[in-house]
Amino acid sequence: MNGEPPAPPLRKPFALAPDGIDGGSFRLRRWREEDREPFAASGQDAQVMRFFPRLYTRDECDITIDRFLNLFATVNIGPWVVEIPEETAFAGFVGVIDNRPELPLGTTYQIGWRLIPSAWGRGIATCAARLSLTDYFRRGNENCIVAYTAVANRPSQKVMERLGMRRDKVFAHPLVPESSPVRDHVLYRLDRKDFSGNNPSSEALKT
């Protein structure tokens, strides 16, 4: 996610999206205008962005949200805001994103997440991603999805592995400068036939 303009819709829309998904201790919901400020703050947080090539400006973050909104508006799929009741209205996002044509991924969509530090280590990323994947496979006809992250980002790779994704390959991210220590990324893949929608509680997934 790098603040580029929304990609044009080139795929078949999913069935109508729900307003949100209940995760027990958290909720996945649609984006609101008031989410722009905390999302921009997370894009400027060095701890949150430690596996990204740089911090993002407010304008870039706004463009990214616009891209997410465009996805929901055109194909009825996209990343959800993670809300933790009685704690925070914005804990980050988890969900399905369209893949950029510049990336050698071989699929239309990826699953991704970015949470604020107070939501780390609680199983929320895994549970929320599994709920998003269940929604993705249930409402659409896609047979595969991918995820990728910097090779150094083992926490995210562990989430991918808990979801049943298999490691596919390492590649040099073409949108990351050659001099960047996070240019090398690892790609994970998940086929519809291999996905289990069972969603254990976040308490059971704490690390």
Rosetta blueprint (number, residue, H / E / L):
1 M L
2 N L
3 G L
4 E L
5 P L
6 P L
7 A L
8 P L
9 P L
10 L L
11 R L
12 K L
13 P L
14 F L
15 A L
16 L L
17 A L
18 P L
19 D L
20 G E
21 I E
22 D E
23 G L
24 G L
25 S L
26 F L
27 R E
28 L E
29 R E
30 R L
31 W L
32 R L
33 E H
34 E H
35 D H
36 R H
37 E H
38 P H
39 F H
40 A H
41 A H
42 S H
43 G H
44 Q L
45 D L
46 A L
47 Q L
48 V L
49 M L
50 R L
51 F L
52 F L
53 P L
54 R L
55 L L
56 Y L
57 T L
58 R H
59 D H
60 E H
61 C H
62 D H
63 I H
64 T H
65 I H
66 D H
67 R H
68 F H
69 L H
70 N H
71 L H
72 F H
73 A H
74 T H
75 V H
76 N L
77 I L
78 G L
79 P E
80 W E
81 V E
82 V E
83 E E
84 I E
85 P L
86 E L
87 E L
88 T E
89 A L
90 F L
91 A L
92 G E
93 F E
94 V E
95 G E
96 V E
97 I E
98 D E
99 N L
100 R L
101 P L
102 E L
103 L L
104 P L
105 L L
106 G L
107 T L
108 T L
109 Y E
110 Q E
111 I E
112 G E
113 W E
114 R E
115 L E
116 I L
117 P H
118 S H
119 A H
120 W L
121 G L
122 R L
123 G L
124 I H
125 A H
126 T H
127 C H
128 A H
129 A H
130 R H
131 L H
132 S H
133 L H
134 T H
135 D H
136 Y H
137 F H
138 R H
139 R H
140 G L
141 N L
142 E L
143 N L
144 C E
145 I E
146 V E
147 A E
148 Y E
149 T E
150 A E
151 V L
152 A L
153 N L
154 R H
155 P H
156 S H
157 Q H
158 K H
159 V H
160 M H
161 E H
162 R H
163 L L
164 G L
165 M L
166 R E
167 R E
168 D E
169 K E
170 V E
171 F E
172 A E
173 H L
174 P L
175 L L
176 V L
177 P L
178 E L
179 S L
180 S L
181 P L
182 V L
183 R L
184 D E
185 H E
186 V E
187 L E
188 Y E
189 R E
190 L E
191 D E
192 R H
193 K H
194 D H
195 F L
196 S L
197 G L
198 N L
199 N L
200 P L
201 S L
202 S H
203 E H
204 A H
205 L H
206 K L
207 T L
